[in-house]
Amino acid sequence: MEIAKAGIPLHVHAELTNTIDGFLDQVEQINKEYPIKNLRWTLAHFNQSNASQLERMKRLGMYAAVHPWNVINGGIMNGIFGEDALDQPPLATIQGSGIMWGFGSDGSAANQYMPFIALHYAVTGRMTSGLKVMRQPISREDALIAYTRHNSFFVFQENNLGSLQPGKYADLAVLDRDYLTVPADQIKDIKPVMTMVGGRVVYEPTVASATR
């Protein structure tokens, strides 16, 4: 209540169905007294989410920061949840809900920190081994937008980061193949050949090798 009263953003882990429902019950009560719309209140991980929860969040003006477990724990997830693991998280349902959502890794504890492995998973529903662990894949464009442009919104940097536009920071990577056109099973293998931060080259392996 006090967080909403003070107009403070909230980013809280809510992974399981009951946990998500519990948070939403509380937020709905708080919202009656202190509306949270535009405060960027976010539920993170969000693995066992469903369409009814997404609709509640949309009415509240909430967001989702999706950090899937089964990118690297697909076999374990299947052993625990069985067939239901294939919808944890339901990426296509989340994408189709109309809410703002970001896609990420949560470091290497729950996911894989390398973005193209996570993007490969989002597009194919598969782990790097080829094992199918998610049955709601999304398009390459939607996955990339969630990983870049939308994530900048969550850190209040949408005017500086997330897309290549005049006036924004020149933070970018040059890749060894085209993410949008390579065969989907090659997305996980994409590597950077140059990285820029603020318009300055900070990584360029070919140059580094040539000067050794």
Residue pairs with C-beta under 8 A, 6 or more apart in sequence:
1 30
1 33
1 34
3 10
4 30
4 31
4 33
4 34
4 35
4 36
4 39
5 34
7 39
8 39
9 39
9 40
9 41
9 42
9 156
10 36
10 39
10 40
10 41
10 42
11 41
11 42
11 44
11 65
11 154
12 23
12 42
12 43
12 44
13 43
13 44
13 45
14 20
14 22
14 23
14 43
14 44
14 45
14 46
15 45
15 46
15 47
15 48
16 47
16 48
17 48
17 49
17 50
17 53
20 43
20 46
20 48
20 49
20 53
21 53
23 43
24 53
24 56
24 57
24 60
27 36
27 41
27 60
27 62
28 56
28 60
30 36
31 60
36 60
36 61
36 62
37 60
37 61
38 61
39 61
40 63
40 153
40 154
40 156
41 60
41 61
41 62
41 63
42 62
42 63
42 64
42 65
42 154
43 49
43 57
43 62
43 63
43 64
43 65
44 64
44 65
44 66
44 67
44 106
45 65
45 66
45 67
45 69
45 106
45 110
46 64
46 65
46 66
46 67
46 89
46 94
46 101
47 68
47 69
47 88
47 89
48 84
48 88
48 89
49 64
49 89
49 90
49 93
49 94
50 90
50 93
51 90
51 93
51 97
54 64
54 93
54 94
54 97
54 99
55 97
57 63
57 64
57 97
57 99
58 97
58 98
58 99
62 99
63 99
63 100
63 101
63 102
63 153
63 154
64 94
64 99
64 100
64 101
64 102
65 101
65 102
65 104
65 154
66 89
66 91
66 94
66 101
66 102
66 103
66 104
66 146
67 104
67 105
67 106
67 110
67 111
68 88
68 89
68 91
68 110
68 111
68 118
68 121
68 134
69 77
69 88
69 110
69 111
70 77
70 85
70 88
70 121
70 127
70 133
70 134
71 105
71 111
71 112
71 117
71 118
71 121
71 127
71 133
72 111
72 112
72 127
73 110
74 85
74 127
74 131
74 133
74 134
75 131
75 133
77 85
77 88
77 133
78 85
78 133
81 88
85 133
86 125
86 132
86 133
86 134
86 135
86 136
87 93
87 134
87 135
87 136
88 134
89 134
89 136
90 136
91 122
91 134
91 136
91 137
91 138
92 136
92 137
92 138
93 136
94 101
95 101
95 138
95 142
95 146
100 150
100 153
101 146
101 150
102 146
102 147
102 150
102 151
102 153
102 154
103 118
103 119
103 122
103 143
103 146
103 147
103 150
103 151
104 111
104 118
104 147
104 151
105 111
105 112
105 113
105 114
105 115
105 118
107 113
111 118
112 118
115 147
116 179
116 187
116 188
116 189
116 190
117 128
117 188
118 147
119 140
119 143
119 144
119 147
119 179
119 187
119 188
120 126
120 128
120 184
120 185
120 187
120 188
121 127
121 133
121 134
122 137
122 138
122 143
122 146
123 137
123 138
123 139
123 140
123 143
123 184
123 187
124 137
124 184
124 185
124 187
125 132
125 133
125 134
125 135
125 136
125 137
126 132
126 133
126 134
126 185
127 133
128 188
130 185
140 179
140 180
140 184
140 187
141 180
144 179
148 161
148 162
148 163
149 158
149 162
149 163
150 162
151 162
152 158
152 160
152 161
152 162
152 163
153 162
155 161
159 167
159 168
160 168
160 169
161 168
161 169
161 171
162 168
164 172
169 197
169 198
169 199
170 196
170 197
170 198
170 199
171 196
171 197
171 198
172 195
172 196
173 192
173 194
173 195
173 196
174 192
174 193
174 194
174 195
175 190
175 191
175 192
175 193
176 190
176 191
176 192
176 193
177 186
177 190
179 187
179 190
182 190
192 203
193 204
193 205
193 206
194 201
194 203
194 204
195 201
195 202
195 203
195 204
196 202
